[in-house]
């Protein structure tokens, strides 16, 4: 039973020459554990779309297994994951995901964000926490049935820790932990800090669940937690049910982390790129003024008439490359793939970065250029290599919300403010602060000057 290609022995430091030398399918070793890497949009699509059933199990990610203990979207096996995803998709749609009601929540939060930014009076600030809270309030309104004030110090502390956790997960130290988790988990290291942050978040969620249990009205569920509690009651006598208290905590933790940190990080990276390329920001603002004006907030229907802005958002997502390796998959049975035999249970890494930075699909893959997504007439051009949310059955659950948030928040900010740095554009460093399992942008400050 053979593995494809030659076998590099490191997960970090993936480079184009790996693909050039080994092809679209090759093997790396994470310590003693082999993992098959699949590169390029064509091979990724063949694996998780055309062969969805075989590639649909969740692969092993040591830090996720340590934090989520086999529960939630990041760690659950296929059967539990399918059950939780089906329930979550139905419930979130009932609560407004993909509908006008969630758009109104985002628009309202966008105006709250504007008011908060006005309070800075043009002073330099790090946008991390403000962006985090704006994003968090959307998922919180669906999951907890409430939003939090920007001055809430307890919530501010929690979001700061989640950002820290994402930075740690993206660090070289965590890559080392992924190589030797069975040994390193017994020693001090970055994983201990991630576990401590996760416990703090779980305690926060557990306190909200307890309040929901005390005030639950079965005839009028208010949010995701209420619906989950009702489903728990419905399945309380079902042996091996996937719906219990522990599953609720970890499912909410998955939604909360994914729904806050990823989109906030993308927006933060986007503002840095617009500082680096002010001519791009100016063209977006011109399009905003022409299509929306200054007397009403942006709406999702405006996106169809704003191809340049849409292209800029696509390029921000492509360039920021938030999850270079995606979330690991696992094959459910021995299977033949592109001439290689993949044994049941082997980890599969979808190297999303190889698609987002593929020179066959993007003329200047390592340069920020919105023209990657514009045709000769200036219309938005779709690219099959643009897969920041992955593909297949395990595609990001919150894709529609994330896309709506990025468009509405970015256009609302640029409608009301000009972005200004204390440094000239040529001195701004747009290289990632960390790039491993995730990509974390550098820390920076900017001014939001009213237009």
NORPE-V704816 format. One record per pair of residues at least 24 apart in sequence whose ideal C-beta (glycine too) atoms are under 6 Angstrom apart, sorted by the first residue. I is the first residue (numbers start at 1). J is the second residue. Records with the same first field share a line. If there is no record, write none. Layout:
I=J / J
This chain:
1=341 / 343
3=27 / 34
4=340
11=175
12=175
19=354
25=338
30=178 / 179
31=179 / 180
35=347 / 349
36=342 / 346 / 348
37=349 / 351
38=350
39=351 / 354
40=354 / 355
41=355 / 384 / 385
44=350 / 391
45=391
48=391 / 392
49=391 / 392
52=392 / 393
54=331 / 332 / 335
55=329 / 331
56=393
57=330 / 332
59=328 / 329 / 330 / 347
60=347
61=328
62=178 / 181
63=191
67=198
68=250
71=247 / 250
72=250 / 251 / 254
73=254
74=254
80=242
83=242
84=251
91=224 / 227
95=142
97=401
98=400
103=300
105=138 / 141
106=138 / 404 / 405 / 408
107=297
109=134 / 137
110=408 / 409 / 412
114=416
116=150
117=448
122=447 / 449
124=445 / 447
125=445
126=445
127=268
128=163
131=264 / 267 / 268
132=159 / 264
135=260 / 263 / 264
136=260
139=259
142=224
143=224 / 252 / 255
144=208
145=222 / 223
158=204
161=197
162=261
165=194 / 197
166=261 / 438
167=434 / 440
168=194
169=437 / 438
170=434 / 436 / 437 / 438 / 440
171=434
175=436
201=253
202=249
205=249 / 252
206=249
259=398
262=322
263=402 / 405
266=320 / 322
267=409
268=441
269=320 / 441
270=316
271=419
272=430 / 441 / 444
273=368
274=419
275=419 / 421 / 428 / 446
276=425 / 428 / 430
283=308
284=309 / 312 / 414
285=414
288=411 / 414 / 415
298=408 / 411 / 412
300=404
303=407
307=379 / 380
310=380
311=370 / 373 / 374 / 380
312=370
313=406
314=373
315=370 / 372
317=388
318=356
319=368
321=353 / 356 / 439
322=439
323=438
324=353
325=349
326=350 / 352 / 390
355=385 / 387
358=385
361=385
417=448 / 449
418=449 / 451
419=446
420=447 / 449
421=446
